[in-house]
Every structure is written in C-alpha cells, then in structure tokens.
Amino acid sequence: MTPASNYAGLSAMAHQRFEALCAIRGHLRGTHRQALDGTAHALRQSSMDSAIPSRHLLFLDLSAREPLAAIVVGDLDTASHVTFQLSGTGIRARSALWGSVREAGQLYLEQLRVGAPAPAVVAWLGYRTPNLASALLNIAARRGISRLAEDLSTFARLRSDRPHLAIEAHSYAASLAAQVLDAQSDFGAQAQALAMIGSAGIPRILSRTPDRLNVPNQNIYEAIAQGDYLARLGRAFSGRKLLNGHAFSVGAMPELGLYAARGHNTSRFLDGNLDSPRGYRDPQTLSLRNLALITTGQQPLA
C-alpha cells in the first residue's frame, strides 16, 4: 500500500479500516469490540465538550489481543504545535480511549488559551500498558519503543516543515518516552520539550546522562503531585530514577483561579462537585496550565 502523503490521507485510511471493522463487530473478540466502541464514542462530536474540535483516528490496531490506538485532536497537517500525550499504568484503548481523548482535548483547549495558534494533541495508546505489578519492570516500555518511534518517524516524514513537537508523559509512560528520545534513536524528529507528570522513573543510565535524550536540557520538565504515592513507590521498588529535569508546580495558584492536582491520576474532578480532587490533566488546574505552556515552548508559571 502506498504510504499516505499527509495526515488527512493517513486518517482517511484509518477511518476506512475502522468502518470495515464496525461491519464485522459481532465476530470480534470482546476486547476488540470494547476498543471499537470506545473509538466510536471518542470520535462522536457530541460525546464531549463542544469546544473540543473534531477528532481524527490515526490507527486502531487489533492485530493482538490488546488493542492499540491513537486519535488526534486538531489538524496534524497544519498544526503549529504538536503534542504526543502518553499515559501510563492501566490506561488501555479498550477501556480508557474516550477519557484519554478527552484529556487530549483539554490540553488542546489550554494550549489555545496560552497562545498557541494551531495546536494538535495526539492521545497515543500505542503500547500495552502494564498493570501495577508489571509496572516495576521495563518490558512494556521496551515493547512500545518501536511503535512510538515509528509514529514519530511518520511525523518527521509528513511534517518536513518541523512544527514545534512536544511529548507529555504520565506515570510509567515517562520511561517509554525517555527511551524513545534517547539520542541513539533515529526517528528523524527532534522533540523540543518533554513534560513528565507522576513519573515512576526512567532507566538509571538515562537518569544519569540526560544529554542522551533528543530534547534540549532546558526544556525537560517533571512534576509530582501531593499525595502521588504510586509514583514514589514505583521508583522505590523498580530502581528507576527521576530524570532531574526542571521541576514545575502542580499546586494551586488561587490568584488565577487554578487548583492543585492531587494523587496519581490524570483526571479526578467530578462535574458539579467543586470539592472533588483534581488530577494532573483536569481543567482549571495549575498542572494543566503549566503543561500547556511547556508543550508550546513557554516557561511554566512556577
């Protein structure tokens, strides 16, 4: 098959395959039906905030028992700022695709708010994320390296004009992102920023030699919220380390009406309950504001 010459073409082919899968939905295994239904829900315009623009499928891979997927918010062919948003432990396409795409949409809206003229955010669930026990190992990250590197290579091919590229990684995905961005990787695109939230650590060799990452040192950031015990325990038991990037705040900034993120999850806020806790990617948090600033090449507020 001739490779697509732009993301519109790539997405059109992905949507054709998706429609063909919908036609045989009843013959698919349960996990595949779940991913198919989650994809349809995430792509449905009425399924989330109307301010979030149309979503476009990049791939839905049902070749293995665990489905893999990526959906973009925004126009990857014309975007001025592109962010690949990676999620960690337990976040899988068959059970969390709609929520992951909504988080990408929330970052997209926040990037507009901080001045990005035309952002695009990819909700990337392109590897089988580990459960809590297997998160202590690097097996899942190693398996995901080739897929993420392939997708970044596609980005380099289709966007030779080199828009601003950033990677935002939560939890275990920080290890995957760091290993893909290792300077030994050859995918042809340089990320201008890396933001890690709730990181359970990265391999020791990379934590000791951050210059190996294909990202400018001054644009490597990490943050851990108050009460995020999973990130701390993950590092303690796995032997992985923090990257020692620049710390940014995910606390509160009341003068701007921004709340603190608490705990390990990316989304915790319940609509209609102002007292409910907030996660790293929830709207009206300093965390989301700073992620938007970092991923668009700006300095975080604190």
N, C-alpha and C positions, 0 to 999 in steps of 0.2 A: 504494500500500500504506500502510495506517495505521501511523504510527511506533509503536514499542514504548513502553509506559508505564513499563517498568522494565528492568533488565539481564537479569532472568530471561527476559522475553519476547524481548528482542533476541537473547539467546544461543540460545533455542529456535528462532528463525527461522534463525539461522546454522547450527545443527545440522541442521535440515531440508534446507537447501541443500547442506550437506556430504554428507548421506546420498544426496541426488539425484545429486551428482557421483560418489560412490562407485559408484553403479549404472551409470554410463557411463564408468568409469575407462579401459577399454580403448580408448575413442575419443578420449581426451585426448592432447595433445602431451606429450612427455617431461618437460618442466619442470613441467607441471601435475600429472602423475602423482607426481612426486617430492614436490611440496608436499602433495598429498593423502595420500600415505603418511606424510610427516612429521607431518602433523596428527593422523592416526590414532594414531601412535606416541606423540605428546606427550599426547594425551587418555587413553591407556590407563593405568589406575591402577597397574598393575604395572610400568610402564616406568621408574619412578624411585623414589627413596626413599619408603617407605610413609608417612613422617611428612608429606610434602607432600600437601595435600588435593586433592580432585577439581579438575580443570581445566575451564574453560568457553570455548568458541570464541566470539569476538566477531565476527570476519569472516575469510573466506578468499576473496580476490578473484582470480579467474582471468581477468579481462577483458583483460589484456595478456599479453605473452609472459613477463614476470617476475611470478610470483605474489606477492601481498601477504597478510599475515595478522596477527592479534592474538589471543592467548589469555591469559586471566586465571587466576591462582592466588588463590583466595579468593572471597568473595561481595561483588561490587561494589555490591549493593543495601543492604548493612548494614555495610560496612567503615567503621571509624573513621579509617583512614589508607589512602590510595590512592597508589600509585606507578606512573607510566608509566616503564618501563625501555626505553631506546633503545640500539640497537647500531650500530656503525659499519661501516667498510670491509669489504666482502666477506661480511657476515653477512646471508644471504638466506633467505626462507621455504622455498625448495626444497631447501636443503642444511643449514640450521642451526636449524630450528624447534625440534626436540626439545631441543637444547642451550640455546637461548635460554629456553625454558620452564623447563627445569631450573634455570637461573640465577635466574629469577623466583621459583621455589620456594625456592631457597636464601636469597634476600633475605627472602622471606616468613617463613621459619623464624627468621632472625636478628632480624627486627622483633619477632616474638613474644618472643624471648629478651631484648630490651631493653625490654620492657614495653608494646608496642602491643597493645591489647586485641583488635582485629579488623582486621588488615591485609588488603589485596588488592594484588597486583602484576600489572601488565599487561606481558607480553612483546610489545612493539609492533614489528613488522616491516612497517610500513605504507608504506615507500618503497623504491625500488630503490637499494640502497646502491651506492656507486661501487667500482671496483677501485682498486688503488694509484695508477695513473696519473691517472685522472679524479678522485681524491680531492683533487687540487690545485685543482680548480675548485669552484664553489658550485652547479653545475647540479643535482646530485642533491638537495641541501638545498632548493633553490627548488621542485623538483617535489614534495617531501614536505611542504611547509608546509601546503598546503590540506587534505591528508588528516589530519594531526595536529590542525590547528585544528578540523576537522570533528568529530574524535573528542573533543576537549576541549569542544566545544560540546554534544555529546551528553551528556557527563559533567555539564555545568552544568545541562542540562535534566532529566536523570534523577535527579540528586542535588542538588536545590534546598536540602537541609539543609546543604550545604557541609562535607563531611568534610575533613580535612587532605589536601591534594594536593601531591605532590612529583614532580619529574622527575629521573631519573638517566640520564645520557647518556655513552656511551663513544665515544672517538675522534672520527670525523667527525660523529657524531650531535650533538656539542656545538654545532656550527654550526647544525644544524637546530633544536635546542631553543631556542637563543638567538634565532633569527629568528622563531620562532613566539611566543615570550614577549615579543617587542618590544611595548612599550606601545601601538603603533599597531594591533596585532592585536586583534580583537574577537570572542573566543570565549566570553565571559561567565563564565569561571572563572579565579580567581587562584591560581597555584601558590604555596604557602608556602615551598617550598625547591627549590633546583636544585643538584644534585651532578654534577660533570663529572670523569671519570676518563680519563687518557690522551688528553686533548683535543688535537686537531690544530689548534685555534684557531677563532676566530669572526671574522666580518667586522670590519674595523678600526673602522668607525663605531660598532658596538655595544661594542667593547672600550674605546673612549674615553668612551662615555656609558652606563655600566651602569644609570643611573637609568631608561633607556628600557625595561628589562626589567620585566615584570609580576610581579616577585618582590621581597620585602624584601631590601635590600642585605646585611643581616647574615646572611641565610640562603642566600647564594650561595657555594658551595664548589668547589674544584678541587684535583686531586692528580695527580701524575705519578710513576710507579714508577721505581725504579732500573733502568737498562737499557732504558727505554722510548724507544728511539731513533726509532721511527716517528713518535711524537707530535712530537718535537723537529724531525725532518726535515720533517714535514708543515707545521709552521708556517714553517720557514725557506724552503721552496720555494713555498708558496702565498701568502705575505704576510699570512696571518691572524695574529691575536694572541691571547694569553690574555686572559681577562676581568678578571684581577686580583681575583678573588674571594678569600675566605678559604682559605688553604691548610690541608689536613688530611693527617695522616700515613697512609701506606700501608706503612710499615716494619714492623718486628717489635716486639712487646711480650711478651717471654718470661715475665714475671711473671704474665701472664694466659693463657699458652699460645697466643698469637696470632703467626702467622708473617707475614713480609713478602711483599708482592706484587712480582714482578719481571717486567720485559718489558712488552710492549704488550697481550698477550691478556687476556681476561677470565677464562678458565678454562684452567689448565695442569696442575693436580695430577692425578696418576695414582694411583688407589686401590692400596694395597699397597706403595707406594714413598714412604716418608716423606722421602726426599731429593729428590724431584722438585720443580721450582719451582712456585710458585703464582701465579695470576692475580688480577686486581682483585676478582673476584666469587667466588673459591674459599672454601669453608668454612674456618674456623679461621685466617682472616687478619684483621689489624687493619683492612685495607681494607674487608672486608665488614661488620665490626662498626661501623666509622665510617659507612659508607653507610646501615646500618640506623638508626643514631642520627640522622643528618642528615635522612633521609627521613621520620622520625617526629617531627620538630620538636625534637630534642635536640642538645646540643653534642657534637661528636666528642671522642674521648679525647685526641687530640693532633693 
